Amino acid sequence: MSLTAGIVGLPNVGKSTIFNALTEAGAQSENYPFCTIDPNVGIVPVPDPRLKVIEKYVPAQEVIPATVEIVDIAGLVRGASEGEGLGNKFLANIREVTAILHVVRCFDDENVTHVEGEVDPVRDVEIIDTELTLADLATVEGRLEKARRRAKSQEKEEIERVGALEKVYEGLAEGRAARSLDLTQRQWELVSDCHLLTAKPVLYIANVRDDDLDGEDPHVDALRELASTHKSELVIVSGSIEAELAELPAEERQEMLDGLGIDEPALNVLVRAAYRLLGLHSFFTAGEKEIRAWTIPKGATAPEAAGVIHTDFQKQFIRAEVFTVADLESYGDEAAIRSAGEMRLEGKEYVVKDGDVMHIRHGA
């Protein structure tokens, strides 16, 4: 399963507006060959100011950002777990993503119909959470029935699996998301084939009015409190403003941002948050030909990072020469970094940090 983030939400909450703005902005990203894999799948560049800093000291022909894959998932309604609306499609699509970006409408507008009749962010979140929980309950119930039959053979692993599934079922039946359950690593492994929807990490996106970019509406406060309770991050976005920004050329976009009194589009904040939610971060390579941000999971070692560039580099890894963007700003170039003794030599056990600039040394 590739690392993807799926945008979900009730109908008419601005989900597709935000997705379209993300992909439109991605299409205009300088030096990035944007592509849409499918009408509802986009590859979006991850805005990273560090790339500009590196380019200042290491002029290159091309600058290539990291990317994240975003999926626009069919709108959900009550009863989705029983096949209502596009429920089956929704559940199938969300099962395929790694993390959830949950768009919630946080503004009143009589011209925009709400599927539930009125705006209530907490209720809207609970509708989707309930459908995902019911779908998970059905999955676990089926697995549990099979596991209990197999456990009659007294096979140790099957007995362990029954215990893990029972713990998950009990939590789901109490209305708790699987991600909140206190399972051991072993128990997670035993239930991994359930592909639990409520185990996926969630980022909440508050879609706000054009004049509420700081999220001061009581609806946002309610969602902010809920996100805090769920230990999830909240990003505030005005879908209509982001859609307008995404369509503008770079110079006009900056003028509009200046007029709004903001430094960057909220979508930039959203994409970086989605990248973190997926458990990803970046390291850089820099040379005359290109400066590039490479995507790795947090905790990846130097050889694993080398393998992202080329599989042979991982197999034949010798060492990595490592410095930071801050080193580059302090000393001006790599030669000065070496002279100052700040160029580090790291071996196979080194865990790559977010923002490391690396030269990979490998065998022929």
Sequence and secondary structure as in RCSB ss.txt:
>XXXX:A:sequence
MSLTAGIVGLPNVGKSTIFNALTEAGAQSENYPFCTIDPNVGIVPVPDPRLKVIEKYVPAQEVIPATVEIVDIAG
LVRGASEGEGLGNKFLANIREVTAILHVVRCFDDENVTHVEGEVDPVRDVEIIDTELTLADLATVEGRLEKARRR
AKSQEKEEIERVGALEKVYEGLAEGRAARSLDLTQRQWELVSDCHLLTAKPVLYIANVRDDDLDGEDPHVDALRE
LASTHKSELVIVSGSIEAELAELPAEERQEMLDGLGIDEPALNVLVRAAYRLLGLHSFFTAGEKEIRAWTIPKGA
TAPEAAGVIHTDFQKQFIRAEVFTVADLESYGDEAAIRSAGEMRLEGKEYVVKDGDVMHIRHGA
>XXXX:A:secstr
   EEEEE  TTSSHHHHHHHHHHHHHT TT    EEETTEEEEE   HHHHHHHHHS  SEEE  EEEEEE   
  TTGGGT TTHHHHHHHHHT SEEEEEEE    TTS  TTSS  HHHHHHHHHHHHHHHHHHHHHHHHHHHHHH
HTTT HHHHHHHHHHHHHHHHHHTT  GGGS   HHHHHHHGGG  GGGS EEEEEE  TT TT  SHHHHHHHH
HHHHTT EEEEE HHHHHHHHHS HHHHHHHHHHHT SS HHHHHHHHHHHHTTEEEEEEE SSEEEEEEEETT 
BHHHHHHHH HHHHHTEEEEEEEEHHHHHHHSSHHHHHHTT  EEE TT B  TTEEEEEEE  
